[in-house]
């Protein structure tokens, strides 16, 4: 797989184009067809298929227009009417048969990650040919954050993040929104003694001042700076006055409540 390309759209979204050989590409979570079509034209790519992580409009509203233009499969959860290939935990998706070197591409592994929505899926590609593993995770995991709990519970969301946290540390994180700066500002309030948060906040502030995307992130960076992956650590628990026996899900739930009110 060649390096995925971010397509900025709507207020804060990234639709990820995954290019392959023969000028083909897949797109992840196209919430608006126009920027996708413009990117395909600019890069001289033709759409090969579509991956959907969950049913929210800003991840699916571009499907109708794209499917009117391209006769391609749509892989994702059953809740999205345009999905032609319904996926569940443990399924695999082969995007491209071979690389430019004639090597068979590794398939994407489908992970069920409920929390933000009950139908949420993530797509994991193991590393190959010296390339790092990649994770397309929609709104389940953000850079320094995670999605709001619109449908699932705190326990479900935490279980999903713990599942993702078991992937290799070098896994690159391709999430769907440019929320990193705001997430780090919040992380600073709940993990104030963490120097990695402060260092990342400074780096991300400079990055955004230059108009550059902050993604992809990496799992090892998230482990150091994402409060939702650190609910069992002393720094976070100290902020909330949590004792040693308090469940991580309770800490997670309070983190999420505070972030929902954070301005």
C-alpha positions in Angstrom: 0.0 0.0 0.0 1.3 3.4 -0.9 1.1 6.3 1.6 -2.5 7.2 2.2 -3.5 10.8 1.2 -5.6 13.0 3.4 -8.5 14.8 1.7 -9.6 17.7 3.9 -13.3 18.3 3.9 -16.3 19.8 5.7 -15.4 21.5 9.0 -12.7 19.1 10.2 -12.8 15.8 8.4 -10.2 13.9 6.5 -11.3 11.4 3.9 -8.3 9.1 3.3 -7.4 8.1 -0.2 -5.5 4.8 -0.4 -3.7 4.7 -3.7 -2.6 1.5 -5.4 -1.1 0.5 -8.7 -2.7 1.2 -12.1 -3.9 4.6 -11.0 -6.6 3.0 -8.7 -7.5 4.2 -5.2 -9.9 3.4 -2.4 -11.4 6.1 -0.2 -12.3 5.9 3.5 -15.5 7.6 4.9 -16.4 10.0 2.1 -18.8 12.4 3.8 -18.8 14.7 0.7 -18.2 13.6 -2.8 -16.9 16.9 -4.2 -13.5 17.0 -2.5 -13.0 13.3 -3.3 -13.8 13.8 -7.0 -11.5 16.8 -7.1 -8.6 14.8 -5.5 -9.1 11.9 -7.8 -9.0 14.2 -10.8 -5.9 16.1 -9.5 -4.0 12.9 -8.8 -5.3 11.2 -12.0 -6.8 8.3 -10.0 -9.9 6.2 -10.5 -12.0 5.0 -7.6 -11.7 1.2 -6.9 -13.8 0.9 -3.8 -15.0 2.5 -0.6 -14.5 1.7 3.1 -17.0 3.0 5.8 -16.3 3.0 9.5 -19.7 4.0 10.8 -23.0 5.5 9.8 -22.7 9.2 10.7 -23.5 11.6 7.8 -20.1 13.2 7.7 -18.7 9.8 6.8 -21.3 8.6 4.4 -23.1 11.6 2.6 -20.8 11.4 -0.4 -21.7 7.8 -1.2 -24.7 8.5 -3.5 -22.8 10.9 -5.8 -19.6 8.7 -5.9 -21.6 5.6 -6.7 -23.4 7.5 -9.5 -20.0 8.1 -11.0 -18.2 4.8 -10.1 -19.5 1.3 -10.1 -17.5 0.2 -7.1 -18.0 -1.9 -3.9 -18.7 -0.4 -0.6 -17.5 -2.2 2.5 -18.8 -1.3 6.0 -21.4 -1.9 8.7 -24.9 -3.1 7.9 -26.4 0.2 9.1 -25.3 2.0 6.0 -27.8 1.4 3.1 -25.2 1.8 0.3 -22.9 -0.9 1.8 -22.6 -3.8 -0.7 -20.3 -5.9 1.5 -21.3 -6.0 5.2 -18.4 -6.5 7.5 -18.1 -7.7 11.1 -15.2 -8.5 13.5 -12.6 -10.8 12.0 -13.5 -10.2 8.3 -10.7 -9.2 5.9 -10.7 -6.9 2.9 -8.2 -7.1 0.1 -7.8 -3.7 -1.5 -5.3 -4.4 -4.2 -4.1 -7.8 -5.4 -0.4 -6.9 -5.8 2.0 -4.1 -5.2 4.1 -2.5 -7.9 6.8 -5.1 -7.1 4.4 -8.0 -7.7 4.1 -8.8 -4.0 0.7 -9.7 -2.7 -0.8 -6.9 -0.5 -1.7 -7.8 3.0 -5.4 -7.6 3.6 -7.1 -5.2 6.0 -8.3 -6.8 9.2 -11.7 -5.7 10.4 -12.1 -4.8 14.1 -15.4 -4.0 15.8 -14.9 -0.9 18.0 -18.2 0.1 19.5 -18.5 3.2 21.6 -18.8 6.3 19.4 -21.5 4.3 17.6 -22.5 0.7 18.1 -21.7 -0.2 14.5 -18.2 1.3 14.4 -15.5 -0.6 12.6 -11.8 -0.1 12.2 -9.5 -1.4 9.5 -6.0 -2.6 10.3 -3.2 -3.4 7.8 -0.2 -5.2 9.2 3.2 -3.9 8.1 4.7 -5.3 5.0 7.9 -4.7 3.0 9.4 -2.4 5.6 6.2 -0.3 5.8 4.6 0.3 9.2 1.2 -1.1 10.1 -1.7 1.2 9.5 -5.1 1.7 11.2 -8.1 3.5 9.7 -10.2 4.1 12.8 -12.8 6.7 11.9 -13.9 8.4 15.1 -13.1 5.5 17.5 -9.7 6.9 18.3 -8.4 10.4 17.6 -5.0 11.9 17.9 -4.9 12.6 21.7 -8.6 11.9 22.0 -11.6 9.7 21.1 -15.1 10.1 19.7 -18.1 11.2 21.8 -20.2 8.4 23.1 -23.3 8.9 21.0 -24.6 5.3 21.2 -22.2 3.1 23.2 -21.2 3.0 26.9 -17.9 4.1 28.5 -17.1 0.4 29.1 -17.7 -0.4 25.4 -15.5 2.5 24.3 -12.7 1.6 26.7 -12.8 -2.0 25.6 -12.5 -0.9 22.0 -9.6 1.4 22.8 -7.9 -1.4 24.7 -8.3 -3.6 21.7 -6.6 -1.0 19.5 -3.9 -0.4 22.1 -2.8 -4.0 21.7 -1.7 -3.3 18.1 2.1 -2.8 17.5 3.5 0.5 18.9 4.6 1.6 15.4 1.1 1.4 14.0 0.2 4.6 12.2 -3.2 6.1 13.1 -5.4 7.5 10.3 -8.4 8.9 12.1 -11.1 11.0 10.5 -10.9 14.5 12.1 -8.4 17.3 12.7 -9.1 17.6 16.4 -5.5 17.2 17.7 -4.9 20.7 19.0 -8.1 20.9 20.9 -7.6 17.4 22.3 -4.1 18.2 23.5 -5.4 21.4 25.2 -7.8 19.2 27.1 -5.2 16.6 27.8 -3.0 19.3 29.4 -5.8 19.9 32.0 -6.2 16.3 33.0 -2.6 15.1 32.7 -0.7 18.3 33.7 2.5 16.7 34.8 3.0 14.8 31.6 5.9 16.4 29.7 5.0 14.4 26.5 1.7 16.2 26.4 3.3 19.6 26.7 5.9 18.8 24.1 3.3 17.5 21.7 1.0 20.5 22.3 3.9 22.8 21.3 4.7 20.8 18.2 1.1 20.5 17.1 0.5 24.2 17.6 3.3 25.0 15.3 2.1 22.5 12.8 -1.4 23.9 12.7 0.0 27.5 12.4 1.6 26.3 9.2 -1.7 24.9 8.0 -0.3 21.3 8.0 -2.3 18.2 9.0 -1.3 16.6 12.3 -2.1 13.1 11.0 -1.3 10.3 10.8 -0.4 9.8 14.5 1.2 6.7 15.8 0.2 4.3 18.6 3.3 4.8 20.6 2.7 8.6 20.6 -0.9 8.0 21.6 0.2 5.8 24.5 2.3 8.7 25.8 -0.2 11.6 25.3 -3.8 10.3 24.8 -5.6 10.5 28.2 -8.2 7.9 27.1 -5.3 5.3 26.7 -3.9 6.3 30.1 -6.9 5.8 32.5 -5.0 3.3 34.6 -1.9 5.5 35.1 -1.3 7.6 38.3 -1.2 11.0 36.5 -4.8 10.7 35.2 -6.1 9.1 38.4 -4.5 11.8 40.5 -6.5 14.5 38.6 -9.8 12.7 39.3 -9.0 11.6 42.8 -9.5 8.0 41.8 -8.2 5.3 44.1 -6.3 2.2 43.1 -9.4 0.0 42.9 -11.7 2.4 41.0 -12.5 0.9 37.6 -10.8 2.3 34.5 -14.2 2.6 32.9 -15.3 5.1 35.6 -12.3 7.2 35.0 -12.8 7.0 31.3 -16.5 8.1 31.7 -15.5 11.1 33.7 -12.8 12.0 31.2 -15.4 11.9 28.4 -17.8 14.0 30.4 -15.2 16.7 31.0 -14.2 16.8 27.4 -17.8 17.1 26.3 -18.0 20.3 28.4 -14.4 21.6 27.5 -14.1 24.9 25.7 
